[in-house]
Amino acid sequence: MAYSSYREFVEALDRAGELRRITEPVATELEITELADREMKAPGGGKALLIEKPTINGKISPFPVAINTMGSHKRMAMSMGVDSVDEVAAELGSLMKAKPPTNLRETLTLLRTAFEMRHARPKQVRTGPCKEVVHKFEAGSGRSEDWPAAPTLEDLAARHSPPGTLLDLPILQCWPLDGGRFITLPCVVTQDPDTGDRNLGMYRIQIYDEATTGMHWQLQKVAARHGRRYYETGKRMPVAVFLGGDPVFPFAATAPLPDGLDEFLLAGYLRKKSVEMVKCETNDLEVPANADIVIEGYVDPTEPLRDEGPFGDHTGYYTLPEPYPVFHITAITHRKDAIYPATIVGIPPMEDFYMGGASVKLFLPIFQMNFPEIVDIALPAEGVFHNAVFVSIKKTYPMQAYKIMHGLWGMGQMMFSKYIVVVDADVNVHNTSEVLFRLCANTDPQRDSLFTKGPSDVLDHATSEIAVGSKLGIDATRKLAEEGYKREWPPLLSMDADVKARVDALSDRMR
């Protein structure tokens, strides 16, 4: 199902009983975070929240705030227009199995073909709802430019709206020690200056003033790679940020797609409809025409980096200030009835747990093409997105668990995983208690542990050096004789099936 706006998605959540409307004023300074944090930690992720009267420094914003909209398995599935993410994963898996690839290049080609089999590439349109209100600024000033001498009706409508700067948006200060307000659910569009390839990513954005922000793209991210090319040439880098529109957009922005594959292809695949793209007002980048809010601008490579942070992060700790590029705003456009989508991160479980789980389910078929012995993968909430990975495999030969560890560490954002635990096929990796039982029961720490080194998440405060750290892999599978285990492996306790059936019947009679 394709949603025409974030408001349409929120209304669908309301009809499904998945939304709480908060009609009392709630402050964007810390209060929305506390309200949302309590909801996210409720059983099953609680409800989505629509804050109808968010306040900015005590003044009610014209834009309501939607938060925790994808913070449950059901709402995550609803964002894709399905009853379960498993449905989409099964369909994608069947498409990918039609012609199994033999290398990474074939995998990328096949994945692109699978997306395009059902939907064409994103298509360009002249305008869209995201341009119902337009505010342009003089470069770096934050002041609205004069409108044309012969304005259209749309121009006049925009001209009589309140001044539109970053300070007019209900942007949250999430945690007490945060360095300021942060846009937490931004979809950031950049383009490779050499190939023209587009990337859609999600990088937090700290508000410095009415027209400048930080741009927290970490050094391993695709946008950072694009940025390095602009820094080498000294040319201004166009950037566009959008919020809202179809809820598949933030999911696509965070999905672990191979580099070079347009995330809007994935978005079109999920929504069963091509994404209509419209050119920005002040640069040549394109954004979805149905976005709720668009922020246009540039990064100047000749300008010094600026400290960004602290920020209460998904690690459950604050990430401390580090220098990042400055994003200069040249225009803000939005729908007249725009909703401001937000999220918060922090000590798990949080909304990102459900988004990460959906990514794993959707892309499990791609992992299984490269590693057919993989049965399932889980990212436990306690691992704050990717610190811990549980993998179950059909083990058929010695040292197979170590092959899986090395393979996964070499796949995209899996390089950030600090701990990988490999278990046998009969273990439910989504049951953390069951995985820990096998880990404690089936391992000899010295024999079954593998330490290695590799790239680390720059947000990881525990590493001695930024972006560089160690990894630990644990083989919690049953051991084979060829792996140095010379004893007989004992059977796992299990009751006979006929006894279970007799006691089931007895229990029914006793009710």
Residue pairs with C-beta under 8 A, 6 or more apart in sequence:
1 80
1 81
1 82
1 271
1 272
2 81
2 246
2 271
2 272
2 273
3 9
3 12
3 81
3 245
3 246
3 247
3 271
4 129
4 246
4 290
5 129
5 244
5 245
5 246
5 290
5 292
5 335
5 337
5 339
6 66
6 243
6 244
6 245
6 246
6 247
6 292
6 338
6 339
6 341
7 292
7 337
7 338
7 339
9 69
9 78
9 79
9 246
9 247
10 19
10 48
10 50
10 66
10 69
10 339
12 78
13 19
13 48
13 69
13 75
13 78
14 21
14 50
16 74
16 78
18 47
18 48
18 72
18 74
18 75
18 78
19 47
19 48
19 49
19 50
20 39
20 47
20 48
20 49
20 50
21 50
21 52
22 35
22 49
22 50
22 51
22 52
22 53
23 52
23 53
24 53
25 53
25 54
25 55
25 60
26 32
26 35
26 51
26 53
26 54
26 55
27 54
27 55
27 58
28 54
28 55
28 56
28 61
28 65
28 170
28 171
28 172
28 173
28 181
29 57
29 172
29 173
30 173
30 174
30 175
30 176
32 51
32 54
32 65
32 67
32 172
32 342
32 344
33 172
33 173
33 174
33 175
33 344
35 49
35 51
36 49
36 67
36 68
36 343
36 344
37 344
37 346
37 350
38 46
39 45
39 46
39 47
39 49
39 68
39 71
40 46
40 68
40 71
40 344
40 349
40 350
40 351
41 349
44 72
44 73
45 68
45 71
45 72
45 73
45 75
45 349
45 351
45 354
46 68
46 71
46 72
47 68
48 66
48 67
48 68
48 69
48 71
48 75
49 65
49 66
49 67
49 68
50 64
50 65
50 66
50 339
51 64
51 65
51 66
51 67
51 170
52 64
53 60
53 61
53 64
54 60
54 61
54 63
54 64
54 65
54 170
54 340
55 61
56 167
56 168
56 170
56 171
61 168
61 169
61 170
61 340
62 162
62 168
63 169
63 170
63 293
63 338
63 339
63 340
64 170
64 339
64 340
65 170
65 172
65 339
65 340
65 341
65 342
66 339
66 340
66 341
66 342
67 341
67 342
67 343
67 344
67 351
68 343
68 351
69 75
69 79
69 247
69 341
70 76
70 79
70 247
70 250
70 251
70 351
70 354
70 355
71 350
71 351
71 354
72 354
73 84
73 85
73 354
73 357
75 354
76 85
76 251
76 354
76 355
76 357
76 358
77 83
77 84
77 85
77 87
77 358
79 247
79 248
79 251
80 88
80 248
80 251
80 270
80 271
80 358
81 270
81 271
81 272
82 88
85 357
85 358
85 361
85 362
86 361
88 270
88 362
89 361
89 362
89 364
89 365
92 114
92 269
92 362
92 365
93 364
93 365
93 368
95 114
95 117
96 110
96 111
96 114
96 365
96 366
96 369
97 365
97 369
99 110
100 369
101 107
101 109
101 110
101 369
104 258
107 258
107 366
107 369
107 370
108 258
108 260
108 261
111 257
111 258
111 261
111 366
112 261
112 265
114 269
115 265
115 266
115 268
115 269
116 265
118 269
118 272
119 265
119 268
119 269
119 272
119 273
119 274
120 268
120 274
121 262
121 264
121 265
121 268
121 274
122 262
122 264
122 265
122 268
122 274
122 275
122 276
122 277
122 286
123 274
123 275
123 276
123 277
124 276
124 277
124 278
124 279
124 286
125 276
125 277
125 278
125 289
126 278
127 278
127 289
128 276
128 278
128 288
128 289
128 290
128 291
129 289
129 290
129 291
129 335
130 242
130 245
130 278
130 287
130 288
130 289
130 290
130 291
130 292
130 293
130 294
130 333
130 334
130 335
131 154
131 278
131 281
131 289
131 294
131 333
132 154
132 157
132 158
132 333
132 334
132 335
132 336
133 157
133 158
133 161
133 164
133 333
133 334
133 335
133 336
134 154
134 155
134 158
134 281
134 331
134 333
135 144
135 158
135 163
135 164
135 165
135 331
135 332
135 333
136 144
136 145
136 281
136 282
136 330
136 331
137 143
137 144
137 145
137 165
137 211
137 329
137 330
137 331
137 332
138 145
139 328
139 330
140 211
140 212
140 328
141 211
142 165
142 166
142 209
142 210
142 211
142 329
144 163
144 164
147 155
147 158
147 159
148 155
151 159
157 336
162 168
164 332
164 334
165 210
165 211
165 329
165 332
166 207
166 209
166 210
166 211
166 213
166 295
166 329
166 332
167 207
167 209
167 210
169 183
169 293
169 340
170 340
170 342
171 181
171 182
171 183
171 207
171 340
171 342
172 181
172 182
172 184
172 342
172 344
173 180
173 181
173 182
174 182
174 184
174 311
174 312
174 344
174 345
174 346
175 311
175 312
175 318
175 346
177 310
177 312
177 318
178 310
178 311
178 312
178 318
179 206
179 307
179 308
179 309
179 310
179 311
179 321
180 206
180 207
180 208
181 206
181 207
182 204
182 205
182 206
182 207
182 311
183 204
183 205
183 207
183 213
183 241
183 243
183 342
184 204
184 342
184 343
184 344
184 345
185 202
185 243
185 250
185 341
185 342
185 343
186 202
186 203
186 204
186 205
186 241
186 242
186 243
186 295
187 200
187 201
187 202
187 241
187 242
187 243
187 249
187 250
187 253
187 291
188 200
188 201
188 202
188 203
188 205
188 215
188 217
188 223
188 239
188 240
188 241
188 253
189 198
189 199
189 200
189 239
189 240
189 241
189 242
189 285
189 286
189 287
190 198
190 199
190 201
190 222
190 223
190 226
190 227
190 237
190 238
190 239
190 285
191 197
191 198
191 199
191 226
191 238
191 285
192 198
192 199
192 225
192 226
192 229
193 226
193 229
193 230
193 233
193 235
193 237
194 229
195 260
197 260
197 262
198 262
198 264
198 285
198 286
199 222
199 223
199 226
199 263
200 249
200 252
200 253
200 262
200 263
200 264
201 217
201 221
201 222
201 223
201 253
202 250
202 253
202 254
203 215
203 216
203 217
203 218
203 221
203 223
204 216
204 311
205 213
205 214
205 215
205 216
205 241
205 327
206 213
206 214
206 216
206 308
206 309
206 311
207 213
208 214
208 306
208 326
210 329
211 328
211 329
212 326
212 327
212 328
212 329
213 326
213 327
213 329
214 306
214 308
214 309
214 324
214 325
214 326
214 327
215 239
215 299
215 308
215 324
215 325
215 326
215 327
216 308
216 309
216 311
216 324
217 223
217 224
217 227
217 324
217 325
218 224
218 457
218 458
218 459
218 467
219 458
219 467
220 415
220 455
220 458
220 467
222 259
226 237
227 237
227 299
227 301
227 325
230 236
230 237
230 299
230 301
231 301
233 301
234 301
234 302
235 301
236 298
236 299
236 300
236 301
237 298
237 299
237 300
237 301
238 280
238 283
238 284
238 285
238 297
238 298
239 283
239 285
239 296
239 297
239 298
239 299
239 327
240 280
240 283
240 285
240 286
240 287
240 294
240 295
240 296
240 297
241 294
241 295
241 296
241 297
241 327
242 249
242 287
242 288
242 291
242 292
242 293
242 294
242 295
243 291
243 292
243 293
243 294
243 295
243 340
243 341
244 291
244 292
244 293
244 335
244 338
244 339
244 340
244 341
245 288
245 290
245 291
245 292
246 267
246 271
246 275
246 288
246 290
248 266
248 267
248 270
248 271
249 267
249 288
249 291
250 341
250 355
251 270
251 355
251 358
251 359
252 263
252 264
252 266
252 267
252 270
253 263
254 355
254 356
254 359
255 263
255 266
255 359
255 362
255 363
256 359
256 363
256 411
256 412
256 413
256 414
257 263
257 266
258 412
264 275
264 277
264 288
267 275
268 274
268 275
275 288
276 288
276 289
276 290
277 286
277 287
277 288
277 289
278 286
278 287
278 288
278 289
279 285
279 286
280 286
280 287
280 294
280 296
280 331
281 296
281 330
281 331
281 333
282 296
282 297
282 330
282 331
283 296
283 297
283 298
283 330
285 296
287 294
292 334
292 335
292 338
292 339
292 340
292 341
293 332
293 333
293 334
293 335
293 338
293 340
294 331
294 332
294 333
294 334
295 329
295 331
295 332
296 329
296 330
296 331
296 332
296 333
297 327
297 328
297 329
297 330
297 331
298 327
298 328
298 330
299 325
299 326
299 327
299 328
300 326
300 328
303 325
303 326
305 323
305 324
305 325
305 326
306 323
306 324
306 325
306 326
307 321
307 322
307 323
307 324
308 321
308 322
308 323
308 324
309 318
309 319
309 320
309 321
309 322
310 318
310 319
310 320
310 321
311 318
311 319
312 318
312 344
312 345
312 346
313 319
313 345
313 346
313 459
314 345
314 346
314 350
314 352
314 384
314 385
314 459
315 384
315 387
315 459
315 460
315 461
316 346
316 347
316 348
316 384
317 461
319 459
319 461
320 461
322 458
322 466
343 350
343 351
343 352
344 350
344 351
345 351
345 352
348 381
348 382
348 384
349 381
352 385
353 379
353 381
353 385
356 379
356 385
356 386
357 378
357 379
360 377
360 378
360 379
364 374
364 376
364 377
367 374
367 377
367 408
367 411
368 374
370 407
370 411
371 393
371 403
371 404
371 407
371 408
373 393
373 394
373 395
373 396
373 400
373 404
374 391
374 392
374 393
374 404
375 392
375 393
375 394
375 425
376 391
376 392
376 428
376 429
376 430
377 389
377 390
377 391
377 392
377 429
378 389
378 390
378 429
378 430
378 435
379 385
379 386
379 388
379 389
379 390
380 388
380 390
380 432
380 435
382 388
382 432
383 389
383 419
386 413
386 414
386 416
386 417
386 457
387 416
387 417
387 418
387 419
387 460
388 417
388 418
388 419
388 420
388 421
389 408
389 414
389 417
389 419
389 420
389 421
390 421
390 423
390 429
390 432
390 435
391 404
391 408
391 420
391 421
391 422
391 423
391 429
392 422
392 423
392 424
392 425
392 426
392 427
392 428
392 429
393 400
393 401
393 404
393 422
393 423
393 424
393 425
393 477
394 425
395 401
395 424
395 425
395 477
395 478
395 480
397 480
397 482
398 480
398 482
398 483
399 483
400 477
401 422
401 473
401 475
401 476
401 477
402 450
402 473
402 475
404 420
404 422
405 420
405 422
405 450
405 473
408 414
408 417
408 420
409 415
409 417
409 420
409 452
409 454
409 471
415 454
415 455
416 455
416 456
416 457
416 460
417 471
418 456
418 460
418 469
418 470
418 471
418 472
419 471
419 472
419 473
419 474
420 471
420 472
420 473
420 474
421 435
421 439
421 473
421 474
421 476
422 473
422 474
422 475
422 476
422 477
423 429
423 435
423 438
423 439
423 442
423 476
423 477
424 438
424 477
424 478
427 434
427 435
427 438
428 434
429 435
435 476
438 476
439 474
439 476
442 448
442 476
442 477
442 478
442 479
443 449
443 474
443 475
443 476
447 484
448 474
448 475
448 476
448 479
449 472
449 473
449 474
449 475
450 472
450 473
450 474
450 475
451 470
451 471
451 472
452 470
452 471
452 473
453 468
453 469
453 470
453 471
454 469
454 470
454 471
455 467
455 468
455 469
456 463
456 466
456 467
456 468
456 469
457 467
458 466
458 467
460 469
462 469
463 469
478 489
479 485
479 489
